[in-house]
């Protein structure tokens, strides 16, 4: 009896030691894993911080180079004169007006079509394979190279509708380019609206369209405006579609109608940069035009951000 009790106690003690050893090993393994995760987290933080600093350094270097080369070239004469083959007499009055008229077409067309498509896809269309296929195609269009949209604009607007290289043709072409971005951003903003807001509106007797117009759309407006800001910024800075469309580089007259030929700031920057190989002063003109384009982008984005913040405070 004593031997049996002794053997039992011995086995019990041995199992306890084995359990303690397993606990120690598990704790040691967990400690090593934790140290490894902490090391990876620190390494990733350092790496990402370095990439941000490097990107900011490159951006600052580019801005410094552009601003330094534009000093002495941006004046009232440069902003109010027409294009000229002489670098000292060249101005960008017609170029600025052409860019503003181009955006005046892109903005309403893109917003109405993009937001309208997103509302229909999210609020009215039936969920299924067809909707999923359409959403996939719209998302894929965002990654299509911009030169493809230029070829499409040249074929449809330039030749089929006989608009040539007019402001209307350029605006519609750029609208096609940025339309998928607005649609996808608007869809995501509409999906983020809580369903209880829709249900509360329906419970009060509101119709589908009233709910969308008075509840869903104002709530989603900040997200929609964010996508619109990005899309318009891309539209005003794109060059490839306008080059394919055949936008001229030297127009002495200022455009007055949507059917007039025009040139835009990105086009002028592109060709002045090419001509700088032959005439050094064209590099200064290109740098000055870049500064004007950046200022125009800043003003546009500031206005859009103010509108977005107004809706954020209200809703």
C-alpha positions in Angstrom: 0.0 0.0 0.0 2.8 2.4 0.9 4.7 1.5 -2.3 1.5 2.2 -4.4 1.1 5.6 -2.6 4.7 6.4 -3.1 4.6 5.6 -6.8 1.4 7.7 -7.2 2.9 10.7 -5.5 6.1 10.3 -7.6 4.1 10.2 -10.8 2.0 13.2 -9.7 5.2 15.1 -8.9 6.7 14.2 -12.2 3.6 15.3 -14.1 3.6 18.6 -12.2 7.2 19.1 -13.2 6.4 18.3 -16.8 3.5 20.7 -16.7 5.7 23.4 -15.2 8.3 22.8 -17.9 5.7 23.1 -20.6 4.3 26.3 -19.1 7.9 27.7 -19.0 8.5 26.7 -22.6 5.2 28.3 -23.7 5.9 31.5 -21.8 9.4 31.6 -23.3 8.1 31.1 -26.8 5.4 33.8 -26.3 8.1 36.1 -25.0 10.3 35.5 -28.1 7.3 36.0 -30.4 6.5 39.3 -28.6 10.1 40.5 -29.0 10.1 39.6 -32.7 6.8 41.4 -33.3 8.1 44.5 -31.4 11.3 44.5 -33.5 9.3 44.1 -36.8 7.0 47.0 -35.7 9.9 49.3 -34.9 11.7 48.3 -38.2 8.5 49.0 -40.2 8.0 52.3 -38.5 11.5 53.4 -39.2 11.2 52.3 -42.9 7.9 54.0 -43.5 9.1 57.2 -41.7 12.2 57.1 -44.0 10.0 56.8 -47.1 7.9 59.8 -46.0 10.9 61.9 -45.3 12.5 60.9 -48.6 9.2 61.8 -50.5 9.0 65.1 -48.7 12.6 65.8 -49.5 12.2 65.1 -53.2 9.0 67.2 -53.3 10.7 70.1 -51.5 13.7 69.8 -54.0 11.3 70.0 -57.0 9.4 72.9 -55.5 12.7 74.8 -54.8 13.9 74.1 -58.4 10.7 75.3 -60.0 10.2 78.4 -57.8 13.9 79.4 -58.1 13.7 79.2 -61.9 10.4 81.1 -62.1 11.7 84.1 -60.1 11.6 87.2 -62.2 9.3 85.7 -64.8 6.0 85.8 -63.0 4.6 89.3 -63.4 1.6 91.1 -64.6 2.8 91.1 -68.2 3.3 87.3 -68.1 -0.2 86.7 -66.7 -2.0 89.2 -69.1 -0.1 88.7 -72.4 -0.8 86.3 -75.2 1.5 83.5 -76.3 4.5 84.5 -78.4 7.4 82.9 -80.1 9.6 85.3 -78.2 10.3 84.2 -74.6 10.5 87.7 -73.3 7.1 88.7 -74.7 5.3 85.4 -74.0 2.3 85.3 -71.7 -0.3 82.8 -70.6 -3.5 84.8 -70.5 -5.2 82.6 -73.1 -3.8 79.4 -71.5 -5.3 80.3 -68.1 -8.7 81.1 -69.7 -8.6 77.9 -71.7 -7.8 75.8 -68.5 -10.6 77.5 -66.6 -13.1 76.9 -69.4 -12.0 73.3 -69.6 -12.6 72.7 -65.9 -16.0 74.5 -66.2 -17.0 71.7 -68.5 -15.3 68.8 -66.6 -16.7 69.8 -63.2 -20.5 69.8 -63.9 -20.4 66.8 -66.4 -18.4 64.7 -64.0 -20.4 65.6 -60.9 -23.8 65.1 -62.4 -23.0 61.9 -64.3 -20.7 60.4 -61.6 -22.9 61.1 -58.6 -26.1 60.2 -60.5 -24.5 56.8 -61.5 -23.5 56.1 -57.9 -27.0 57.0 -56.6 -28.6 54.7 -59.1 -26.2 51.8 -58.5 -26.4 52.0 -54.7 -30.0 53.1 -54.1 -32.1 51.9 -57.0 -30.5 49.0 -58.9 -31.1 45.4 -57.8 -28.2 43.6 -56.1 -26.9 40.8 -58.3 -24.3 39.7 -60.8 -25.1 42.4 -63.3 -24.5 45.1 -60.7 -21.4 43.4 -59.5 -20.1 43.2 -63.1 -20.8 46.9 -63.7 -19.1 47.9 -60.5 -16.0 45.8 -61.4 -15.8 47.4 -64.9 -16.2 50.9 -63.4 -13.4 50.2 -60.9 -11.2 48.8 -63.7 -11.7 52.0 -65.8 -9.9 53.9 -63.0 -6.7 52.1 -63.9 -6.9 52.6 -67.7 -4.0 54.7 -69.0 -5.0 58.3 -69.8 -3.8 58.1 -73.4 -6.5 55.5 -74.1 -9.1 58.1 -73.1 -7.4 60.6 -75.4 -7.8 58.1 -78.3 -11.4 57.6 -77.4 -12.0 61.4 -77.2 -10.3 61.9 -80.5 -12.5 59.2 -82.2 -15.8 60.1 -80.6 -15.8 63.8 -79.9 -13.1 65.0 -82.2 -14.1 63.1 -85.4 -17.5 61.6 -84.9 -19.1 64.7 -83.5 -16.8 66.9 -85.5 -15.7 69.0 -82.5 -12.0 68.9 -83.4 -9.7 70.2 -80.8 -12.2 72.6 -79.2 -12.7 73.2 -75.5 -15.9 71.2 -75.6 -14.1 68.1 -77.0 -11.3 68.5 -74.4 -13.7 68.9 -71.5 -15.7 65.9 -72.5 -12.6 63.8 -73.0 -11.2 64.8 -69.5 -14.7 64.0 -68.0 -14.4 60.5 -69.3 -11.0 60.2 -67.7 -12.0 61.2 -64.2 -15.6 59.9 -64.2 -14.7 56.4 -62.8 -12.9 58.0 -59.8 -16.0 60.1 -58.9 -18.3 57.1 -59.3 -16.3 54.8 -57.1 -15.7 57.5 -54.4 -19.4 58.4 -54.4 -20.5 54.8 -54.1 -18.2 54.3 -51.1 -19.6 57.5 -49.5 -23.2 56.3 -50.1 -22.4 52.9 -48.6 -21.0 54.6 -45.5 -24.4 56.2 -44.7 -26.0 54.3 -41.8 -29.2 52.3 -42.8 -31.1 53.6 -39.7 -31.2 57.1 -41.3 -32.9 55.7 -44.3 -35.3 53.6 -42.2 -36.1 56.6 -40.0 -37.0 58.6 -43.1 -39.2 55.8 -44.5 -40.9 55.5 -41.1 -41.9 59.2 -41.3 -43.5 58.6 -44.6 -40.8 60.0 -47.0 -40.5 58.6 -50.5 -37.4 56.9 -51.9 -36.2 60.1 -53.8 -37.0 62.3 -50.8 -34.9 60.1 -48.6 -32.0 60.1 -51.1 -32.2 63.8 -51.7 -32.7 65.1 -48.1 -31.0 62.4 -46.0 -28.6 60.1 -47.9 -27.0 62.6 -50.3 -26.2 65.4 -47.8 -24.8 62.9 -45.3 -22.5 61.4 -48.0 -21.5 64.8 -49.5 -18.1 65.1 -47.6 -17.0 61.8 -49.1 -18.3 62.7 -52.5 -16.5 66.1 -52.4 -13.3 64.4 -51.5 -13.5 62.2 -54.6 -14.4 65.2 -56.7 -11.5 67.2 -55.5 -9.1 64.4 -56.4 -10.7 63.9 -59.8 -10.7 67.6 -60.8 -7.1 68.0 -59.7 -6.1 65.1 -61.9 -8.1 66.5 -64.8 -6.5 69.9 -64.7 -3.0 68.4 -64.6 -3.3 65.7 -67.3 -1.4 66.2 -70.6 -1.6 62.9 -72.6 -5.3 63.0 -73.5 -5.0 66.6 -74.7 -1.9 65.8 -76.8 -3.7 62.9 -78.5 -6.7 65.1 -79.1 -4.5 67.5 -81.0 -4.6 70.5 -78.8 -2.3 73.1 -80.3 0.5 74.7 -78.4 0.6 78.2 -79.9 -2.7 80.1 -80.1 -2.4 83.8 -80.3 -6.2 84.4 -79.8 -8.0 84.0 -76.5 -10.8 81.4 -76.5 -14.3 82.9 -76.1 -16.7 80.1 -76.9 -16.8 76.4 -76.0 -16.3 75.5 -79.7 -13.0 77.5 -80.0 -9.6 76.0 -80.1 -7.6 76.3 -77.0 -4.5 75.3 -75.1 -4.1 74.4 -71.5 -1.5 74.9 -68.8 -0.2 71.2 -68.8 0.1 71.3 -72.6 2.1 74.6 -72.5 4.4 73.3 -69.7 5.0 70.1 -71.7 6.0 71.9 -75.0 8.0 74.7 -73.3 10.0 72.0 -71.5 10.7 70.4 -74.8 11.7 73.7 -76.4 14.0 74.4 -73.5 16.6 72.2 -75.3 16.9 74.9 -78.0 16.1 78.0 -76.1 17.1 78.2 -72.4 14.5 80.8 -71.5 11.7 78.4 -72.2 12.7 76.5 -69.1 12.0 79.6 -67.0 8.6 80.0 -68.8 7.7 76.4 -68.0 8.7 76.8 -64.3 6.6 80.0 -64.1 3.6 78.2 -65.7 4.0 75.3 -63.2 3.8 77.8 -60.3 0.6 79.3 -61.8 -0.9 75.8 -62.2 0.0 74.9 -58.6 -1.7 78.1 -57.4 -4.8 77.4 -59.5 -4.9 73.8 -58.1 -4.6 75.2 -54.5 -7.4 77.7 -55.0 -9.7 75.0 -56.5 -9.0 72.5 -53.8 -9.4 75.2 -51.1 -12.9 76.1 -52.4 -13.9 72.4 -52.6 -12.6 71.7 -49.1 -14.6 74.7 -47.7 -17.7 73.3 -49.3 -17.0 69.8 -47.9 -16.4 71.2 -44.4 -19.6 73.1 -44.6 -21.6 69.9 -45.2 -19.6 68.1 -42.4 -20.7 70.7 -39.9 -24.3 70.7 -41.0 -24.8 67.0 -41.2 
